[in-house]
Amino acid sequence: MKNVKKIAVALVLFVAATGFVNAQSKVAHINVQQLLSEMPEMKAAQAELKKLEETYTADIEESFKEFQNKATLYQNESASKTREENEKRALELQGHERNIQEARQAALQEMQKKQQELFAPISEKAMKAIEKVAAAQGHDYVIDASPGLGLIVAKGKDLLPEVKQELGF
């Protein structure tokens, strides 16, 4: 009778342990930053942003050179001008300097807007591929293994190769 109880208890524990193991979720990881940086679309978007940045930089530098030239000219002519003319010129230079600062701010805002516009569909495409690969392999959770995001140990399945294959590169 004692042996039957022990066997029954052992059987119950075995079934419970097996159920617990089967109930555990499958977890995988992927370095999303690495994935995004290696996507051809991201490289093209970064090239487009760099070109736009160069255009804005050239325009702002041109305006700044114009400002410097005017400031030098006004400074050299200041002795031959009246006090009122010099004050008027100083206000003009201040306005020009303010315009340059506003152009810098506008350029930064446009760059951020363009970056968001270009990167959003790329990120969405990557996330869909990650979800598809994870679902195909039966993973319940995928953790971002990008540096600095808190993943300390990554001994589980790395989905990066499969997701890159899914995306065609």
C-alpha positions in Angstrom: 0.0 0.0 0.0 2.9 2.3 0.9 4.5 1.6 -2.5 1.3 2.4 -4.4 1.1 5.8 -2.6 4.7 6.5 -3.4 4.2 5.6 -7.0 1.0 7.6 -7.2 2.7 10.7 -5.7 5.7 10.2 -8.0 3.4 9.9 -11.0 1.5 13.1 -10.0 4.8 15.0 -9.5 6.1 13.7 -12.9 3.0 14.8 -14.7 3.0 18.2 -13.0 6.6 18.7 -13.8 6.1 17.8 -17.4 3.2 20.1 -17.6 5.2 22.9 -16.1 8.1 22.4 -18.6 5.6 22.3 -21.5 3.9 25.5 -20.2 7.1 27.5 -20.2 7.4 30.0 -22.9 10.0 29.9 -25.6 12.2 33.0 -25.6 14.6 34.2 -28.3 16.6 37.3 -28.8 17.8 39.6 -31.6 20.0 42.6 -31.9 17.5 45.0 -33.5 20.0 47.8 -33.9 22.4 45.5 -35.8 19.5 44.2 -38.0 18.4 47.7 -38.9 21.9 48.9 -39.6 22.5 46.0 -42.0 19.2 46.5 -43.9 19.8 47.8 -47.5 16.8 50.2 -47.0 18.4 51.7 -44.0 21.7 52.3 -45.8 19.8 54.0 -48.6 17.8 56.1 -46.1 21.0 57.1 -44.3 22.6 58.2 -47.6 19.5 60.3 -48.4 19.7 62.0 -44.9 23.4 62.6 -45.3 22.8 64.3 -48.7 20.0 66.5 -47.2 22.3 67.4 -44.3 25.0 68.4 -46.6 22.6 70.7 -48.5 21.4 72.4 -45.3 25.0 72.7 -44.1 26.1 74.3 -47.3 23.2 76.8 -47.2 23.8 77.8 -43.6 27.6 78.1 -44.2 26.9 80.4 -47.2 24.6 82.6 -45.1 27.2 82.7 -42.3 30.0 83.7 -44.8 27.7 86.5 -46.1 27.1 87.6 -42.5 30.8 87.7 -41.7 31.6 89.6 -44.9 28.9 92.2 -44.0 30.2 92.5 -40.5 33.7 93.0 -41.7 32.6 95.6 -44.2 30.5 97.4 -41.7 33.3 97.4 -39.1 35.7 98.8 -41.6 33.3 101.6 -42.7 32.1 102.4 -39.2 34.5 105.3 -38.8 33.2 107.0 -41.9 29.5 106.5 -41.0 27.2 108.3 -38.5 26.2 106.9 -35.2 22.7 106.3 -36.5 23.9 104.4 -39.6 26.2 102.3 -37.4 23.3 101.4 -35.1 21.1 100.6 -38.0 23.8 98.3 -39.4 24.3 96.6 -36.1 20.5 95.9 -35.9 20.7 94.6 -39.5 23.6 92.2 -38.5 21.7 91.0 -35.4 18.7 90.3 -37.6 20.9 88.4 -40.1 22.4 86.4 -37.2 19.0 85.6 -35.8 17.9 84.4 -39.3 20.9 82.1 -39.4 20.0 80.6 -36.0 16.4 80.1 -37.1 17.6 78.4 -40.3 19.7 76.0 -38.2 16.8 75.2 -36.0 14.5 74.7 -39.0 17.1 72.4 -40.7 17.4 70.3 -37.5 13.6 70.0 -37.3 13.4 69.1 -41.0 16.2 66.5 -40.6 14.4 64.9 -37.7 11.1 64.8 -39.6 12.7 63.3 -42.6 14.5 60.7 -40.5 11.2 59.7 -38.9 9.6 59.5 -42.3 12.3 57.3 -43.7 13.0 55.1 -40.7 9.4 54.3 -39.7 8.6 52.0 -42.6 12.0 50.3 -42.3 11.5 49.6 -38.6 8.0 48.3 -39.3 9.3 46.0 -42.0 11.9 44.6 -39.6 9.4 44.1 -36.8 7.0 42.2 -39.1 9.9 39.9 -40.2 10.9 39.3 -36.5 7.3 38.5 -35.6 7.0 36.1 -38.6 10.2 34.2 -37.9 9.4 34.0 -34.1 5.9 32.7 -34.9 7.2 30.2 -37.4 9.7 28.9 -34.8 7.2 28.9 -31.9 8.7 31.7 -29.8 6.4 33.4 -27.4 8.8 36.3 -26.6 11.6 37.9 -28.5 13.9 40.2 -26.5 15.9 43.0 -28.1 19.6 42.2 -27.5 20.8 45.6 -28.7 23.6 46.9 -26.4 22.5 49.0 -23.5 18.9 47.7 -23.3 19.4 45.5 -20.3 19.8 42.0 -21.7 22.5 40.5 -19.6 22.6 36.9 -20.7 21.7 35.8 -24.2 22.0 32.0 -24.3 18.7 31.5 -26.1 18.0 31.4 -29.8 19.4 34.3 -31.8 16.9 35.1 -34.6 19.2 37.6 -36.4 20.3 35.1 -39.2 16.8 33.9 -39.9 15.3 37.4 -39.9 17.9 38.6 -42.3 17.1 35.7 -44.5 13.4 36.5 -44.3 14.2 40.1 -45.4 16.3 38.8 -48.3 19.8 39.8 -47.3 
